[in-house]
Amino acid sequence: MTKQAQRLDALRAMAPEELEEHMRRQRRRLFEVRFQQATGQVEDHQQIGELRKEIAQAMTVQIETRRAAARGEGEAEVEA
């Protein structure tokens, strides 16, 4: 299993509240790294891209979860 697949599995295993908190922390880290970059303190410029990618993956998982929940509710209404 690739590193990316493991990261996605970890995100999918999180509860919605955990996922939201994870995204909040990652966005905060991105802000801090961008601030460091602006002041010339960043040594690893790849961090910004990695953080953005991780945030995007978390948002994708969050959307998948919402759609799956909406589909589940829609099926329940059809059966009733």
C-alpha positions, 0 to 999 in steps of 0.5 A: 500500500502506498503512502498516499493510500495509507494517508487516505485510509487514515482520513476515511477512518476518522469521525467527522468531528476528528476530520474537521479538527484535522483540517483545522490544524492543517490549515493553521500549519499552512498559515504558519508555514506561509508566514515563515516563508514570507519572513524568509525562515522556511527551509523546506519549501515543499511543506506548503505543497504537501500541506495543501495536498493533505487539506485537499484530500481531507476535504475530498474525504469529507465530501465523500462522507456527506454524499454517502450519508445523503445517499443513505437518507435518500434510500431510506425515504424510497423504502418508506 
